[in-house]
Amino acid sequence: MTEYLKTKFSRLEIQPENFGHKIVTFEAEPGGLNVTESGLHYANFRYRSVFYFERLPQKHLALLVLLVQNWLDRFDDTRREAKLDRPKFEVISLDDGTHVNVDAAVDFLDPAHLVETPGGQLVIFGKEYDAGTYDLLIAETLEEIDEHVANPA
């Protein structure tokens, strides 16, 4: 979501230095312990990220909220099943209401898979495992993401 939001700075009329993000909570919950292409589904990582925008023109607040929701609708297909909270937006008015500071809190859930590895750091059911590798989708433009979703490798 971070890279997607960065592509919207011009439309939102904000500068890169007026944007940031951080993970504020992170927890692991048991996974299904089933074996998939990615390895043993050992856990799920549940975390909250906060995306913050400083000096956003107030006239673009609704657009920001819609952009966040649209990204989640398009790329986070497990939200409903995982019963993740809806994004929450904390807004502080500045300059007699012409600008706002916004903190957008978004919850995510990602599966954690382990790969059976001799000498692995985790022992489960008498076997040694290490964290699996993950393919991260990194695109320079939204069109690249659209292409990947339409035609996965």
Secondary structure as UniProt FT lines:
FT   HELIX           2..6
FT   TURN            7..8
FT   HELIX           9..12
FT   HELIX           16..18
FT   STRAND          19..30
FT   STRAND          35..36
FT   TURN            37..38
FT   STRAND          39..57
FT   HELIX           58..60
FT   HELIX           61..75
FT   TURN            77..78
FT   HELIX           79..82
FT   STRAND          88..94
FT   HELIX           95..97
FT   STRAND          99..116
FT   TURN            118..119
FT   STRAND          122..124
FT   TURN            125..126
FT   STRAND          127..131
FT   HELIX           142..150
//
